[in-house]
Amino acid sequence: MTGDKLRFRFAKTGTLRLLSHHDLMRCLERMLRRASLPFKSTAGFHPSPRVVFALSLPLGVVGWDEVVEIEFTQPLLADDILLALNAQAPVGLAFTCAGVVSMRATAVPRRVVYRLAIPPERVTDAATRAANLLTREKVWIDRIRPTPKQLNIRPYVRGLWVANGDLILDLWVTQTGTARADELVQLLDLGDVIEAGAVLERTIVEVRDEVIDGDSTDSPPDGPADILPLDRADSTARAGDHENQPAEVHWGASPSGPVVE
């Protein structure tokens, strides 16, 4: 099938998980140029390829089913472009499938699933904590940026369980917000597992226009999240701690990414 706008699924694994979202965008531009593909560019003084990622991947997280859309200046065969990109891709980046989409289509994320391997001796406790969290009507977390507040993330948690030694986090993604995997890992007292070297993986990115005849009772929350003011003195102290962290903590942050990753 040919088309001038293609939607790709790709995996970002291995050490490439330490590549920031902005660097991934630059890498993809180099791949397009090296493959001599006729991509469309934005206007202005600094034109760049018309490339849109459905959702940026947090730094250090492995992605197995990520989504990116690329526009071209002429209709092209999806399979040919898939081969051309994989021929230029660095180790750890693999494009798994490609399809033609309408120029009016946009890959809007609807749901994401994360996975974290946990030590066998922590499985029972993690499963209990996950079950208890799901029974709570509201789950409040502190958000310092972009403005200090407390946010109820419970509506964004579709599912939370332990299976085969892995913690599974099934989260809704909406235009007004979502829950962050790292927040839930901390709430389940598993932050030290990641600090010890465990790698968080994003296994599913579900796109809205790819869901056909979805269950109306199983859908993302509608409307803004519940918000409470955060104590000003406490938020100032937290922001100061954030600013005083080493530079490598912030390396690769994506200011143009989603509000919550």
N, C-alpha and C positions, 0 to 999 in steps of 0.2 A: 504494500500500500504506500502511496506517495502523499506527501503533504508538505506545507511550508512552516508548520508548527508541530513539533514532536515533543511528546512527554516520555521521559526516561525514568526507569527505576535503576538504582545503583547501590553498590555496597562500598562502604568506607571502613576499612579494617586495619589491623596490625598497627604499626607505628604511625600510620597516616591518621589515626584517630587524634593525634596531637597537632594536626594541621588545623589552623583556625578557619572559620567560615570565610573570612575575607581572602585568605590565602588559597582556599579551595576555589573561589571564584576566579582568582588570577590564574590558577593552574588550569582550570577549564578553558579559559580564554587562550592560553598557550596551546592547549591540545587542539582547539578548533583551528587555530592558525597553522599549526604544523600539519594538520590533516588536510589543509587547503579547502576547508568547507565554507560555502557562501553564506555566512551568518549575517543576520541583520544587526545593525548597531543603533544605539541611542543617539539622539541629537545633542548639540551643545559643543563646548570647547574640549570636553574629554569624553569622546564617544567610547562606548563599551558594548560588548555583545548583549543582545536582548535575551537575557537568561534570567529565569525566575525559579528559585528553590521554594518548594511548598513550605518547608520549615527548616530553619538552620539547626545544625546538630551541635549540641553543647560540646565544648572542648574536652577531649579525653574519652568521649562516649563513642562506642562502635555503632555504626549504622548498617543494617542489613537490607533495608528496603526503602531507601530514601527516594525522593521525587524531585526532578528538575525538568523545566520546560525550556526549550530553545527555539527561537524563530529563525527561519532562513529566508533568503531572498528569492528562492524558487522551490517548486515541489521536488522532494527527494524521497528515495526509498528508505523507509525506516530501518530495514535490516542492513542496508549499506552503511548508513550513518552509525549504527551500532558497532559494526565491525571497525569502522574508521576511528571511532573514539577509543575503543578498547586497544587498538594498535598503538595509540599514543599515551595511554593511561599509565601512570606510575604504579609500582607495586603497592597493593593495598586499595586501589580504586578500580572497581569493575562495574561496567554497565551491563545489567542483566536482561533488560528488555526495553523495547521502544514501540511507541504507537503514535498514530496521527491524531491530533485533536483540533477542534475548531479554533480559529483565531480569537473567538470571543470567550473561549473556555479559560478558566484559571484553576490551578490546582490548589483548592482551599482545603487545608487539613481539617479533619473531623475527629480523629481519634488516633492515639499513639499507644504503643505497648513497649514497656521496658522489661529487661531481664537482668537479674544480678545473682550470680552464684554465691551461696553463703556456706560457711563451714558446717559440716554435719552436726556438730554439737550445738549449733545455734538454730537449727531448723525448727524444733518444737517451740522454742520461745518466740521466734519470728512469726510462725503461723498463728500463735495465740495473740500476739500483738496486732497482727493484721486483721484478724477476726474482730478483735475488740474495737479497733479503729472504725471498722465498717458499721458498727452498731451505734456510733456517735452521730447525733443529729447535725452537729457542727464541729469542724476541725479548724481551729484558728492558728494561723502562722503570721509571723512578722515579716513585712516587706519594707525595706528601707528605700528602694529605688523603684520608680522615679520619684515617688513621694512617700514619706513614712506612713504606714498604716498597718492595721491588722486585717487579714483577709481570710474568709471562710472558704477553704478549698474542698470541703466535703462534696459539693455538687459535681465537681470535676473528676471525682474518683469513681470510675465505672466498676472497677474490680481490683481486688488486692488479695493475693493468696500465695502460698508456697507449693511448688510442684517439682518433684524430682531434684530436690536440693536447690532450686532456684526461686528467688523472690520475683513474682510477676506483678507489674504495675500497669494496669489498664486505665488510661486516662482520656477524658474528653478534652477536645481543643475547641475553643469558641473564639469569636471575634472580640469578646470582652475579657478573656483570660483563660487560664488553665492551671493545673497543679504542676509543680516541678518534681521530677523524679528524685532529685537530691534532697528536697524538703521531706518527702515521704520516707526516704532512707534514714534521715536523721530522726524523724518522729518514731520510727520503729527501732531506734537504738542500734542501727547498723552502720553508722558513719565510719566506725573504726575498720569495718571490713574493706571499704574502699581505700582508706588510708593504708591498709596493709597490702594493697596491690590488686584487689578484685576490680574488674572492669565492668562498668555499666554498659549494657547493649540495648539499642533501640531496634526491635525486631519487626515492628509494623508501623507504617504511616498510612492511615486510611484517608482517602480523599473524598470529598463530598459527592462530586459528580460520578464517582465510580460505585456508589452505593445505590443499588437498584431495589425498589420496593422494600425499603428498610422498615423495621418494626417501629411504629410510632411511639410505643411505650419504652423503647430502648434507643434514646436519642440524646444529644447533648443538651445541657440546661439552656433555657432561653432567658435572656435578660442579664443585667449586671450582677456582679458578685456582691455578697454581704461584706460590708467594710465597716471597721471601727477605727477611730483615731488612735494613733500610737503616742504614748507619752513622749513629749518633746525632749525632755532631758535624756530619756533612755534611747530615743532614736538618734540624738546627737552623738552619744557615746558609741553607739553601734556604727554610725557612719564614720566616726573617727577611727575605730578599729579597722574598718574596711579600707580606709585610705592609707593606713599605716602598714598594710600587708605588703610583703615583698612584691616586686614588679612581676615576677614570674606567675604569681597567682592570677593576675589580670591579663597575662599575655594571651592573645587570641580572642578576647572578648569581642562580641559582634554587636555594636550599638544599633545596627539597622536590622537586627534579627527580631524575632517575636518577643512580646513583653515577657512571656514565660516560656522557657524551653523545656 
